[in-house]
Amino acid sequence: MKKVLVATEKPFSKVAVDGIKKVTDAAGYGLALLEKYTDKKQLLQAVADADALIVRSDKVDAEVIAAAHNLKIVVRAGAGFDNLDLDACSARKIVAMNTPGQNANSVAELVFGLLVYTVRNFFNGTSGTELKDKKLGILAFGNVGRNVARVAKGFGMDVYAYDAYCPASSIEAAGVHAVESQEALFDTCDVVSLHIPATQETIHSINFDLVSRLKKGGILVNTARKEVIDEKELISLLQQRADLKYITDIKPDAHDEFAARFPGRYFATPKKMGAQTAEANTNAGIAAANQIVGYLENGITKFQLNK
């Protein structure tokens, strides 16, 4: 019997686990749970005889791969996959996947929760502004970006997007204005929402020069990755531009400095919140289980990351 291990320091909901078990039971697989573990040694021991592994933000590094003697596939239940060592997986011919799109609506709704909170001056009782008729820029037009655009239209916002890997025609077909560069996006918009992955080309790419292009009163929203922000340069810019605001669901390394220097212009959630809904949790977990069965039974590699 094939064994699927769900290793989650932050556990799935019961509904999600029940859904995963329904999928694995139907395939004739055994399901093992390692939840709320506190020591990496527990993961190394649990993964030793697993054929498949489902994780959330848990680190699957070279040491974990080396300990997983039978592992054939690992699935990150979520879109971001920087917690997976793809090179180590490839070296062992282990397929690595994510579950893109399963938490896209959850992240999009969070963007607007943060935005409403911000334009209403963090609900401090003073008069704020509205989102209607403001220009929203979306940097990266994938699953999340498309959902952000959908919600933005409901607010009556004028929506723009740039994505180096998405044709302008696809952006325009979604009823969104395509711009020619990320610089043009920042030049044009009142608000820019980041949805780029953390890669060699994007790390620290959101810097002084780029963000300084925002209009007066501009807002930068980051529900993507902490690493894409050049924190030192953003702090320098916020010192010079008292009109700008930065909101995020990923605490910067310099969180205390941001909070102390920019009260009323900076907000970070206590932990990453993008996928923290019951629906996203369930959707991603069940999708991961289905992808495992699809690969082990039929060789389906649609969402493989390490091709």
Salt bridges, closest charged atoms under 4 A:
ASP18 OD2 - LYS14 NZ 2.77
ASP25 OD2 - LYS21 NZ 2.80
ASP49 OD1 - LYS3 NZ 2.66
ASP51 OD1 - LYS72 NZ 2.54
ASP61 OD2 - LYS40 NZ 2.58
GLU63 OE1 - LYS40 NZ 2.75
ASP82 OD1 - ARG225 NE 3.35
ASP133 OD2 - LYS132 NZ 3.40
ASP158 OD1 - HIS177 NE2 2.94
ASP187 OD2 - ARG213 NH1 2.95
ASP243 OD1 - ARG241 NE 2.80
ASP249 OD1 - LYS272 NZ 3.21
ASP253 OD1 - LYS226 NZ 2.86
GLU257 OE2 - ARG261 NH2 3.23
